[in-house]
């Protein structure tokens, strides 16, 4: 099995997560300059930690769990955390691959299943590479 390419969603999907990390870090830095009771300081730091986990770490993990692999045997794509949303398609089971500016990359199988991959930049180039592997124009 030869691994030709791995495509990930565009990095701008993490922009909001980075903004939240900056805001939480700035807030914690600002709050640490004041003398407070121990319970209030602890509450602020725990709240900041929970916000970083919920608004930065979780979206980052979800981003890095999405990918599309082009292999010599077919396509593999993972659509979320864990292996529950992993799809492996052989080249013979793929009917068509198209790019739509509204939907994204649409992979249709011969069994009438449709998989929609959103958030990838330069979708036409990805579809052209997949169609080249399929032997289509």
C-alpha positions as a Markdown table, in Angstrom:
| # | Residue | x | y | z |
|---|---|---|---|---|
| 1 | Unk | 0.0 | 0.0 | 0.0 |
| 2 | Unk | 1.5 | 3.3 | -1.1 |
| 3 | Unk | 0.5 | 6.5 | 0.7 |
| 4 | Unk | 0.2 | 9.3 | -1.9 |
| 5 | Unk | -1.2 | 12.2 | 0.1 |
| 6 | Unk | -2.9 | 13.3 | 3.3 |
| 7 | Unk | -5.2 | 16.3 | 3.2 |
| 8 | Unk | -6.3 | 18.2 | 6.2 |
| 9 | Unk | -9.0 | 21.0 | 6.5 |
| 10 | Unk | -7.8 | 24.5 | 6.2 |
| 11 | Unk | -6.0 | 25.9 | 9.2 |
| 12 | Unk | -8.3 | 28.9 | 9.4 |
| 13 | Unk | -10.8 | 26.7 | 11.1 |
| 14 | Unk | -8.7 | 27.0 | 14.2 |
| 15 | Unk | -8.8 | 30.9 | 14.2 |
| 16 | Unk | -11.5 | 31.1 | 16.8 |
| 17 | Unk | -9.8 | 28.6 | 19.1 |
| 18 | Unk | -6.6 | 30.7 | 19.0 |
| 19 | Unk | -8.6 | 33.9 | 19.7 |
| 20 | Unk | -10.2 | 32.2 | 22.7 |
| 21 | Unk | -6.8 | 31.0 | 24.0 |
| 22 | Unk | -5.5 | 34.6 | 23.7 |
| 23 | Unk | -8.5 | 36.1 | 25.5 |
| 24 | Unk | -8.3 | 33.5 | 28.4 |
| 25 | Unk | -4.6 | 34.0 | 28.7 |
| 26 | Unk | -4.9 | 37.8 | 28.8 |
| 27 | Unk | -7.7 | 37.6 | 31.3 |
| 28 | Unk | -5.7 | 35.3 | 33.6 |
| 29 | Unk | -2.6 | 37.4 | 33.3 |
| 30 | Unk | -4.6 | 40.5 | 34.1 |
| 31 | Unk | -6.3 | 38.8 | 37.1 |
| 32 | Unk | -3.0 | 37.6 | 38.5 |
| 33 | Unk | -1.7 | 41.2 | 39.0 |
| 34 | Unk | -4.2 | 41.8 | 41.8 |
| 35 | Unk | -4.1 | 40.6 | 45.4 |
| 36 | Unk | -7.1 | 38.4 | 46.0 |
| 37 | Unk | -8.3 | 35.8 | 48.4 |
| 38 | Unk | -7.1 | 32.3 | 47.8 |
| 39 | Unk | -10.5 | 30.9 | 47.0 |
| 40 | Unk | -11.1 | 33.7 | 44.4 |
| 41 | Unk | -7.7 | 33.2 | 42.8 |
| 42 | Unk | -8.2 | 29.4 | 42.7 |
| 43 | Unk | -11.7 | 29.9 | 41.2 |
| 44 | Unk | -10.4 | 32.2 | 38.5 |
| 45 | Unk | -7.5 | 29.8 | 37.6 |
| 46 | Unk | -9.8 | 26.7 | 37.5 |
| 47 | Unk | -12.3 | 28.6 | 35.4 |
| 48 | Unk | -9.5 | 29.6 | 33.0 |
| 49 | Unk | -8.3 | 26.1 | 32.7 |
| 50 | Unk | -11.8 | 24.7 | 32.0 |
| 51 | Unk | -12.3 | 27.5 | 29.3 |
| 52 | Unk | -8.9 | 26.6 | 27.7 |
| 53 | Unk | -9.9 | 22.9 | 27.6 |
| 54 | Unk | -13.3 | 23.6 | 26.2 |
| 55 | Unk | -12.5 | 26.4 | 23.8 |
| 56 | Unk | -9.0 | 25.6 | 22.6 |
| 57 | Unk | -7.9 | 22.0 | 23.3 |
| 58 | Unk | -11.1 | 20.3 | 22.2 |
| 59 | Unk | -11.4 | 22.2 | 18.9 |
| 60 | Unk | -7.7 | 21.6 | 18.2 |
| 61 | Unk | -8.1 | 17.8 | 18.8 |
| 62 | Unk | -11.2 | 17.7 | 16.5 |
| 63 | Unk | -9.2 | 19.6 | 13.8 |
| 64 | Unk | -6.3 | 17.2 | 13.9 |
| 65 | Unk | -8.6 | 14.2 | 13.8 |
| 66 | Unk | -10.0 | 15.2 | 10.4 |
| 67 | Unk | -8.1 | 14.1 | 7.4 |
| 68 | Unk | -8.4 | 12.5 | 3.9 |
| 69 | Unk | -5.8 | 10.0 | 2.8 |
| 70 | Unk | -5.2 | 9.1 | -0.8 |
| 71 | Unk | -3.7 | 5.6 | -0.9 |
| 72 | Unk | -2.9 | 3.1 | -3.7 |
| 73 | Unk | -5.8 | 0.9 | -2.4 |
| 74 | Unk | -8.4 | 3.7 | -2.2 |
| 75 | Unk | -9.5 | 6.6 | 0.0 |
| 76 | Unk | -9.5 | 6.7 | 3.8 |
| 77 | Unk | -11.0 | 9.6 | 5.7 |
| 78 | Unk | -11.6 | 10.2 | 9.3 |
| 79 | Unk | -14.4 | 12.6 | 10.3 |
| 80 | Unk | -13.9 | 13.0 | 14.1 |
| 81 | Unk | -12.3 | 11.9 | 17.3 |
| 82 | Unk | -12.0 | 8.1 | 17.7 |
| 83 | Unk | -12.2 | 5.5 | 15.0 |
| 84 | Unk | -16.0 | 5.4 | 14.9 |
| 85 | Unk | -16.2 | 7.8 | 12.1 |
| 86 | Unk | -13.5 | 6.3 | 9.9 |
| 87 | Unk | -14.4 | 5.4 | 6.3 |
| 88 | Unk | -12.2 | 3.3 | 4.0 |
| 89 | Unk | -13.3 | 3.1 | 0.4 |
| 90 | Unk | -11.6 | 1.0 | -2.3 |
| 91 | Unk | -11.1 | 2.5 | -5.7 |
| 92 | Unk | -13.6 | 0.1 | -7.3 |
| 93 | Unk | -16.4 | 1.1 | -5.0 |
| 94 | Unk | -16.1 | 4.9 | -5.8 |
| 95 | Unk | -18.6 | 6.0 | -8.5 |
| 96 | Unk | -17.7 | 9.7 | -8.6 |
| 97 | Unk | -15.8 | 12.5 | -6.8 |
| 98 | Unk | -16.9 | 16.1 | -7.3 |
| 99 | Unk | -16.1 | 19.5 | -5.8 |
| 100 | Unk | -18.9 | 21.9 | -4.9 |
| 101 | Unk | -18.4 | 25.4 | -3.4 |
| 102 | Unk | -21.5 | 24.9 | -1.3 |
| 103 | Unk | -21.3 | 21.3 | -0.2 |
| 104 | Unk | -17.5 | 20.6 | -0.3 |
| 105 | Unk | -15.9 | 17.4 | -1.7 |
| 106 | Unk | -18.6 | 14.9 | -2.5 |
| 107 | Unk | -17.6 | 11.2 | -2.7 |
| 108 | Unk | -20.4 | 9.0 | -4.1 |
| 109 | Unk | -20.0 | 5.2 | -4.0 |
| 110 | Unk | -21.6 | 2.6 | -6.2 |
| 111 | Unk | -23.8 | 1.5 | -3.3 |
| 112 | Unk | -25.5 | 4.9 | -3.5 |
| 113 | Unk | -23.7 | 6.2 | -0.3 |
| 114 | Unk | -22.6 | 9.9 | -0.3 |
| 115 | Unk | -19.9 | 11.3 | 1.9 |
| 116 | Unk | -19.4 | 15.1 | 2.1 |
| 117 | Unk | -16.0 | 16.4 | 3.2 |
| 118 | Unk | -16.2 | 20.1 | 4.2 |
| 119 | Unk | -13.5 | 22.6 | 5.2 |
| 120 | Unk | -10.7 | 21.7 | 2.7 |
| 121 | Unk | -8.9 | 24.4 | 0.8 |
| 122 | Unk | -8.2 | 24.0 | -2.9 |
| 123 | Unk | -11.0 | 21.4 | -3.3 |
| 124 | Unk | -10.6 | 21.3 | -7.1 |
| 125 | Unk | -7.0 | 20.2 | -6.8 |
| 126 | Unk | -7.9 | 17.4 | -4.3 |
| 127 | Unk | -10.7 | 16.2 | -6.6 |
| 128 | Unk | -8.3 | 16.3 | -9.6 |
| 129 | Unk | -5.8 | 14.2 | -7.7 |
| 130 | Unk | -8.4 | 11.7 | -6.7 |
| 131 | Unk | -9.9 | 11.5 | -10.2 |
| 132 | Unk | -6.3 | 11.0 | -11.6 |
| 133 | Unk | -6.0 | 8.0 | -9.4 |
| 134 | Unk | -9.4 | 6.8 | -10.6 |
| 135 | Unk | -8.2 | 7.2 | -14.2 |
| 136 | Unk | -10.8 | 9.8 | -15.0 |
| 137 | Unk | -10.6 | 13.4 | -16.2 |
